[in-house]
Amino acid sequence: MDPRDKELARLLVGYSVRLQPGERILISVTDAGVPLAKEIIEEVYRVGGVPFLQINDSILTRAWLRGASEEGLTQAASHEVARMKEMQAFIGIRAPYNANELGDLPADRMAAYQRLYVRPINDIRVPNTKWCVLRYPTPALAQLAETSLEAFTDFYYRVSCLDYARMSAAMDRLVEAMGAADRVRITGPDTDLSFSIKGMPAIKCDGRMNIPDGEVFTAPVRDSINGVIRFNTPSEEGGFTFTDVTLEFRQGKIVRATANDTERLNRLLDTDEGARYVGEFSLGLNPYIEKPMKETLFDEKIMGSFHLTPGQAYQEADNGNRSAIHWDLVAIQTPAYGGGEIYFDGELVRKDGRFEGKGLEVLNPENLV
């Protein structure tokens, strides 16, 4: 057990979900996350909360999904939804032994799982509880990061336990700039995309809902996106790693999509009508995360990155898009990844991954560490 788990547990219970005496919290742990879950349970008791447990095993989940009918998925979801309705808070720890354990399941089975099981639970959890989702160091995640377990573990605690209160205060400048903007234009290698965010709120992610954290998100006006974008970061979805995802938009809809497995990509985007529209636009700015590791909770926070999300919009910045999927696709704009620019109403606000103008320089890495 790593002694830093106690510090992280205090951050999660006291800062992220702000648990109060008497509140019920569901702690959901997968595979190797037991050591952190134990510290969280003890911290919940220390502050007077009431912990509930959900223990998952990805090998068993795969076996279940291989034979699960749509009726079975729906029935299972109804039980989890009933429990979630009783909770005031939620912490989800994902610590996979094998990051690709679900990778050989058929795409249509994974789509049904998202639509009939995951989405109904999230529709209750996301708007109605104080929640935080995080990963935990495992050899599988170290392999994704292409580093040793020791090096990844040190990196993990460094990015997870940073001074989020300081980051939160600096984010206010970006929240103000995004909230006042109408037109966004993004340019870069194989990318020229424009859309409107007029009237959409900007939300800072400052360690409350994810650990690690570090992004400010909004949503594009649903039908306003036009142009083409190439994502230069690998992305795992449904147990499969997509690379070189390129999307062409017309009036908000993805009309052409290619990747290393174009057929699988388009099956995913055909999950439902909303899967071909975007529910989120976000700028990543965690100063300690500099390169992708095929793990969205880290990659979407990369310093100098942005992401667009085919699928479901968040309630906090709701453009009306509804879907069973919510897939964050990340593009990095630092010089090592080809650079690029982001404009708000024709004014350059970030170039090659560094903020400039509107007082946004406070969000550059040297000002957050």
C-alpha positions, 0 to 999 in steps of 0.5 A: 500500500502506498502511503500517498493513498491517504493524501489522495483519499483525503483530497477525494472525500474532502475536496472532490465530493465534499462529503458531509456527515450522514451522506451516503457514498457509493465507492465503485472499485475495479480490479486492482484499486482495493488499496485506495478504496480501503483508505477512502472507506476509512476517510468516509467514516472519519468525516461521518459519512456512510460508505457503500461498495460496488466491487467489479472485476473486468474479467467477469464483466467480459464474461457477463457481456458476452452472453448478456441479452438486451433484456438482461442489460436493462434489468441489471441497469434498473437495479443499479439505478435504484441504488444510485438514487439513494446516494449523495456522492460517488467515487469510481476507481478504475484500476485495470489489470488489462486495459484491453480486456473488453477489446474483443467484444463485438462493437454492437455488444459494446454499443448496447452495453453503453446504451442500456446499462451505462447511460441509465446509471450515468443519467442518475449519477452525473446530475444528482450526486457529487461524483469523482472518477479516477484511475489507479496505478497498475502495470496495465496503465504503466504499459499504456504510458510506455514507462515503468510501474515505478515511474508511472506511479510517481507521475500519477500521484504528482498529477493527482495531488497537485494544488487544485485550489490554485488551478481553480482560481486561475481557470476563472479567466478562461471561464470568462473568456469562453462564456463571452465568446461566440465563434471558435476557430481551430486550425492546425495540421489537417484541421480547420474547424469552426463553430459557435459556443454562444450562450453556452456556459463554460465549466471549470474542471478543477479536481471535483469530478475527475482526478487528475483534472485540469480542463475547462469545457463547454458545448458547441451549438449543436448544428454549428460545426463545419470543417474538418479535424484530425485527432493526433492522440490515440483513443481507446473506446469500447476496448479498441484503440483508435488512431488517426481519427479524422472527422468532417462536419457539415452543419454539426453532423459528422458526415465523414469519418476515417481511422485505423479501423474506419468500419468500426469507427462508423459503427460506433458513430452509428450507435444513435443519432446523437453519436454523430453530433458533438456534446462537448468542447474542452481545453486541457491544461494540466501542467504535469501531463504532456503526452498521451497514454491512451487513457482518456482521464489523463489524455483529455487534460494534456497541457496544450490540448483540446478535445471534442466529444461525439455524443452526450452533452453534460447537463452543466453545458447542455446543447441538447445532444443526446446519445449513449456514447460520450467519447472524448477525442483529443488533439494536442497543439504543442510544437512536438505535435504539430502546433496549431491555433485557437481563436475566439471571435477572431482573436488568437487565445492559444498558439502552439499550446500556450495561452496568450491574451485576455490574461490567460497566461496564468494558465500556462504551465510555469504559472500552475506548478 
